[in-house]
Amino acid sequence: MIICTDSNRPNVEPYVLADEDRAEIEHHIHHYDDARAASIDALKVIQRRHGWVPDGAIQPVADLLGISAPDLEGVATFYSLIFRRPVGRNVIKVCDSIACHLNDYEVVQGEIMNKLGVGLGQTTEDNRYTLLPICCLGACDKAPVIMINDDTHFNVSPEQVPSILEKYL
């Protein structure tokens, strides 16, 4: 177990890197010639445990990877699927690419916002859902597309939104 405190950032909670997380990160590191290449995999390990990547986790993970904390923070903040603040139990990603735009994603997005009572980037009061825009989900031929957690929903119409959301209660 690694316990890390960051003296340069006194407001950061000390973070305990669980032994199983350390082992999984080390396993990912061994798949690459350069440990830095495992940065995203390592961040995903932490995110799976917490639902997001707490500030305190950056330094111990960076130490394992042999990179600086600011470099790892740069990776974490660059990738939109690495969450740097708490999110709801179900993360809804609404594709806003040109293909989805041409297929009225705004109407679907509006229906989701209406049903949940939140805007983009917000989490419901019960912490059940977080609604986020995403640039592309790679299914342009099936637009509009939304992704909830790891489930992708294609050709979504506003009428389908209530039944889709019900699956994640």
PyMOL commands that set and color helices and strands:
alter all, ss='L'
color gray80, all
select helices_A, chain A and resi 19-29+35-50+55-65+69-78+98-102+105-116+140-142+158-166
alter helices_A, ss='H'
color red, helices_A
select strands_A, chain A and resi 2-4+15-17+90-95+129-134+146-148+151-153
alter strands_A, ss='S'
color yellow, strands_A
deselect
rebuild
show_as cartoon
